[in-house]
Amino acid sequence: MAEELSVVGKRLPRPDAAEKVTGAARFVGDIKLPGLLIGKVLRSPHAHAKVLKVETGKAERLPGVKAVITSKDMPRKLFNAAFWNMCLADPEKAGEIQDQFIFDNKVRYIGDAVAAVAAVDEQTAEKALALIRVQYKPLPAAFTPEEAMKPQATRIHDFAEGNLCWPHVPFPFGAGEVEKDFAEADVIVEDTFYCSRQKHAQMELDACIASFDAGGRLTVWSPAQLMYLARRKMANFFDIPEGRIRWITPYTGGGFGGRLAFNAEPICIGLAKKAGQPVKLEYDRHEDFVAHDSRTPHKMDFKLGFKKDGTLSALKIKLLADAGAYLGQSGMTTAVCMAFGLGHYRCPNTAGEMTIVYTNTPPTGGMRGYGNPEAMWALEQLMDVAAEKLGLDPLDIRLRNYKKVGEPSALLLPIQSLALEQCVEAGAERIGWKEKRALTGNGMKRRGVGMATMTHCSGAAPLLLEHGNAALKLNEDGSVNLVVSPTEMGQGILGVLAQIAAEELGVRIEDVRVVLGDTDATRFDIGSHASRTTFVTGNAVLGAARQAKGKLLERAAPMLEASAEDLEVRDRRIYVKGSPDKAISVADVARDAIYNYQQNCGQITGECDWESKVVSPPGQACFAEVEVDTQSGEVQVLRLVLAHDIGRAINPTNVEGQIEGGAMQGFGYALCEDFVVDTRTGETLTDSFTAYRLPSFLDLPEIEGIMIEEPDPVGPYGAKSIGESSLVAVAPAIGNAIYHAVGVRIKDLPITAEKILKGLKQK
Amino acid sequence: MKKEIAEFLVNGRPYDVILEAHKTLLEVLRDRLDLTGTKYACGTGECGCCTVLIEGRPVLSCLTLAVTAKKKKITTIEGLANGGLHPLQKAFIDYGAVQCGFCTPGMILTAKTLLDETPQPTPEEVKFALAGNLCRCTGYVKIIQAVLAAAQAMKRGEK
């Protein structure tokens, strides 16, 4: 990184923005095909029932209805909706359970799919649904893990005794002797925390279009975050070779982990197959709430042992998770919760245990942060509890225990880079930590400051397949086509990858046209999740651009009467280092490579297949300042400062956008988002944005993102991840700030005025 | 079912549409006129993604029966750029106020009404004007910055 960068690090407008501000950007729901039918799903009104009979005759006879499908029409194959887990070498060994049929002879939650129709228009499809007669035999149901684990509880899945999906699974990366150490610890803190079923609540609802062509080849349009893995899983399910499926993922209206598992896709493909016509299946917002997964809720028992000087010596975690009706990703997100819980503090003795339970409620799964916000909600509040017991400042107890570069990460590989201490320092200074911690209020409204920290991942190596690809070519005008496969779901990866390619090739961002989202045109990449695409796909792009740059300079060398090693390319011009006056344009060289009439053609291209084998966690410190009304219990968040260890910001505006957006999702997780299932009936009570309250403009506190740039040795231009991080530490920071303000510690999410008032009364 | 031929004036252009009485304006715009920039995200008037302008005022097209909008001047996101991007569109690009882009059309059109009526709004006024538009990606910060910047650009006479 000796010379100054011209494209990387600049606040350049993202290439997809112009289409998005003019309404030209196309999402799945915007796509039309000749003869496109509209699909609708019939969902169960019962939380748990046997499906005795599904009569479809009347629906089938309704004019305009082209297909009605039930369990008879779908492969009778057990299935797990998460396609994410194709990243695991042996999903079953890692605990994946195939526990779901697409349409079963039993329904397991209110909203479970029973049948589906495809018709010429929406109205006809809805009429047809109403004509399907289903005979149910209701069964007793269980709506909480505690209820489901009772000996007399109903059995939700035949194989799962006691409704235990994963019973008492130990965390595989534990170390030392926890119990022995607890016996010798000077201070022990322990408590039980609860976290909630946060909804992804992405603005674009789930949608899928499936179309078989005359030769039987299937094209699917879907907002999957991992299109190649989605394709493989559907290929296996429908017994179609992968190459006979073209998967297209256009712009996606928000992901947040909500598109790591199938929603509309399997049913939509089933409908298109039966109808022999293309089908579009779009969820409505009610379906999104009742039938699309949400963050897995956990009961979390955390126990920490410390030496007198504040050194953490033992950490034990016990998690009880509610999978809902099907496992989906809830097992893995719980395992990852434990990994992050054992992540950023050095601790010689660690152990964990998790139990995943089925209930007759909507399936749960992974959401932005994937277990990390859950773990930090407990751990980072207990660090404050311990600090108080030990008479230490919350910053000092943390700084004493952070892992350092080279030490093993939660997944054992050494940490490549980490600037957590700088994050703490910068954030503390910006919020005015010393002065504000010293203040104690006694009025009706009291202010407090609190903080929490975390590390996350830049791709999930070595746990998962971390494989990305990039290819590019130079056109005769010097422009570049960059072909990659992550999903652009708002995070800005399209622009980030274009900036990396432009920097390396010495062209401008507007010269790079990114092609993505089509398995017929692009190469394999696992896709957009685990905060991986800048780090992993970015490295593939860098590799491809380096290869092309090598060819570009080789060809330019004789033209400039110099050797390739002495050449430099910058702002579309190639010249001998140190003498920029004598130059040749990138376009001239690129054109010569294509239209060479001296029989010396060879278009300038580059390709790179890159796999991450390292752990480069970003760190983040979140500081919160709150005001608590002791009469009403209301909390106002005045300010959030998030200092993030980004390695290098490829585009600072983008990074800030991820910090601010993540922070507001963390704010919602902390204070206002509450997914409620009626524990008497199993009905989802929060099935709209009125009932499930997302943060709005009116909630917005002052948010300040700080970027700490200490380049990572492996990341492209030193970059690490930002995608998921900023949601993670917000809730515990707010929790700690509330405790500082009024001395009340809230342990179950979300933090509400009622809970604070109750706490104030109990004091 | 009763049908009529209804005339809609969208983005300065007349369209004749065979209209059933129950159709919403959102359905007419998206399904009949192919103006898919207007988005469906809740269908119950809670998110603001379907916002369009009728006679310059923001309405939720998912809750508006199309028959009530006949012959009125309708502006969708596709009609905002007039020989070049509107200052709000430019500012949304320049200030990073766009992420997934699904709320963006409704957000920009609501902001346009604000700037038409209050050319120099305070940040608080921006927040109140846009409070009915949800965004799950940006955390709102950059949207406010973009609207304020667009107001400045319009004051300088950039159209």
Interface residues (C-beta under 8 A of the other chain):
Chain A: R11 P13 R14 D16 A17 A18 E19 K20 V21 T22 G23 A24 A25 R26 F27 G29 D30 K32 H200 A201 Q202 M203 E204 L205 Y251 T252 G253 G254 F256 D284 R285 M489 G490 Q491 G492 T653 N654 E656 G657 I659 E660 G661 G662 A663 M664 Q665 S688 F689 T690 L694 S696 F697 L698 L700 I703
Chain B: R30 D34 L35 T36 G37 T38 K39 Y40 A41 C42 G43 T44 E46 C47 C49 T76 I77 E78 L80 A81 L85 L88 Q89 F92 I93 D94 Y95 G96 V98 Q99 C100 G101 F102 C103 T104 P105 I108 V126 K127 F128 L130 A131 N133 L134 C135 R136 C137 T138 G139 Y140 V141 K142 I143 I144
